[in-house]
Amino acid sequence: MPSNDDRNLGVLALLADPKPMQALLTALRGEGLDVDAVADLSNARTSFFSSGGHDCLIIGPDVRPGLANQVSNSLGAVDPELAIATFGPDLGERSAVRTARLGGFHPGSRAGQGALLRFLRAL
């Protein structure tokens, strides 16, 4: 989704267990980002369409690989420019420019938050 200077960057967080991601989501909101959190494909699509799209899909560390692929493929079919940051499963062959593989970081850590914020600022 193209950037628009009149609005905040919007992210969609795909979570299995929301607890490991709470510190990250709080930090993102504190940085002024619009954050929506979902747990399944249906809610991801509903949130994506009702918000007019997101700039980045963030995948939590405990999201099943099958669900991560379903959501990323579904939303990517609608918006091929959708950036993806994953703390969890590897999503295979995606553009390195639009994908951040953050599996080496815990999403609640300062290092994980910093790595994600650097990626988002580059969008």
DRENDOLO-340928 format. One record per residue (C-alpha): x, y, z; residue in one letter. Coordinates in steps of 0.2 Angstrom, whole numbers. Layout:
<pts>
+-------+-------+-------+------+
!    px !    py !    pz ! rest !
+-------+-------+-------+------+
!     X !     Y !     Z !    a !
...
+-------+-------+-------+------+
</pts>
This chain:
<pts>
+-------+-------+-------+------+
!    px !    py !    pz ! rest !
+-------+-------+-------+------+
!     0 !     0 !     0 !    m !
!     8 !    17 !    -5 !    p !
!    13 !    28 !     9 !    s !
!     2 !    44 !    12 !    n !
!     9 !    58 !    23 !    d !
!    -8 !    63 !    29 !    d !
!   -10 !    46 !    39 !    r !
!     0 !    35 !    51 !    n !
!     8 !    20 !    45 !    l !
!    -4 !     5 !    48 !    g !
!     1 !   -12 !    53 !    v !
!    -9 !   -28 !    55 !    l !
!    -2 !   -40 !    68 !    a !
!    -6 !   -59 !    66 !    l !
!    -5 !   -67 !    83 !    l !
!    -8 !   -84 !    91 !    a !
!    -5 !   -80 !   109 !    d !
!    -6 !   -61 !   111 !    p !
!     5 !   -60 !   127 !    k !
!    22 !   -61 !   119 !    p !
!    18 !   -47 !   107 !    m !
!    10 !   -35 !   119 !    q !
!    26 !   -25 !   123 !    a !
!    29 !   -23 !   104 !    l !
!    11 !   -18 !   100 !    l !
!    12 !    -5 !   114 !    t !
!    28 !     2 !   108 !    a !
!    21 !     3 !    90 !    l !
!     6 !    12 !    96 !    r !
!    18 !    24 !   106 !    g !
!    27 !    28 !    90 !    e !
!    11 !    33 !    83 !    g !
!     7 !    18 !    72 !    l !
!   -10 !    12 !    69 !    d !
!   -10 !    -6 !    75 !    v !
!   -24 !   -19 !    72 !    d !
!   -22 !   -37 !    80 !    a !
!   -30 !   -53 !    73 !    v !
!   -28 !   -72 !    76 !    a !
!   -35 !   -80 !    60 !    d !
!   -38 !   -77 !    41 !    l !
!   -56 !   -72 !    42 !    s !
!   -52 !   -58 !    55 !    n !
!   -36 !   -53 !    45 !    a !
!   -46 !   -50 !    29 !    r !
!   -60 !   -41 !    38 !    t !
!   -48 !   -30 !    47 !    s !
!   -37 !   -27 !    31 !    f !
!   -52 !   -22 !    21 !    f !
!   -61 !   -12 !    34 !    s !
!   -46 !    -1 !    37 !    s !
!   -42 !     1 !    18 !    g !
!   -27 !    -9 !    19 !    g !
!   -11 !    -9 !    30 !    h !
!     7 !    -5 !    26 !    d !
!    14 !   -20 !    35 !    c !
!     9 !   -37 !    41 !    l !
!    18 !   -42 !    57 !    i !
!    18 !   -61 !    61 !    i !
!    20 !   -66 !    79 !    g !
!    33 !   -79 !    85 !    p !
!    20 !   -93 !    88 !    d !
!     9 !   -92 !    73 !    v !
!     8 !  -108 !    64 !    r !
!    17 !  -109 !    47 !    p !
!     1 !  -114 !    38 !    g !
!    -9 !   -99 !    45 !    l !
!     5 !   -87 !    42 !    a !
!     6 !   -92 !    23 !    n !
!   -13 !   -92 !    21 !    q !
!   -14 !   -74 !    28 !    v !
!     2 !   -67 !    19 !    s !
!    -4 !   -75 !     2 !    n !
!   -22 !   -69 !     4 !    s !
!   -17 !   -51 !     8 !    l !
!    -3 !   -51 !    -4 !    g !
!   -14 !   -56 !   -18 !    a !
!   -24 !   -40 !   -14 !    v !
!    -9 !   -29 !   -11 !    d !
!     7 !   -36 !   -19 !    p !
!    17 !   -21 !   -11 !    e !
!    12 !   -27 !     7 !    l !
!    27 !   -27 !    18 !    a !
!    29 !   -42 !    30 !    i !
!    39 !   -43 !    46 !    a !
!    39 !   -61 !    54 !    t !
!    45 !   -65 !    71 !    f !
!    39 !   -83 !    67 !    g !
!    39 !   -94 !    52 !    p !
!    49 !   -91 !    36 !    d !
!    38 !   -87 !    22 !    l !
!    49 !   -93 !     8 !    g !
!    53 !   -83 !    -8 !    e !
!    48 !   -65 !    -5 !    r !
!    56 !   -49 !    -9 !    s !
!    70 !   -46 !     3 !    a !
!    66 !   -27 !     2 !    v !
!    48 !   -29 !     8 !    r !
!    51 !   -43 !    20 !    t !
!    60 !   -43 !    37 !    a !
!    64 !   -60 !    45 !    r !
!    66 !   -56 !    63 !    l !
!    65 !   -74 !    70 !    g !
!    81 !   -71 !    80 !    g !
!    73 !   -58 !    91 !    f !
!    60 !   -59 !   104 !    h !
!    46 !   -46 !    99 !    p !
!    45 !   -40 !   117 !    g !
!    64 !   -36 !   118 !    s !
!    71 !   -19 !   114 !    r !
!    82 !   -26 !   101 !    a !
!    66 !   -34 !    92 !    g !
!    57 !   -18 !    94 !    q !
!    71 !    -8 !    87 !    g !
!    74 !   -20 !    72 !    a !
!    55 !   -19 !    67 !    l !
!    55 !     0 !    69 !    l !
!    70 !     2 !    58 !    r !
!    61 !    -9 !    45 !    f !
!    45 !     1 !    46 !    l !
!    54 !    18 !    45 !    r !
!    62 !    12 !    28 !    a !
!    45 !     8 !    20 !    l !
+-------+-------+-------+------+
</pts>
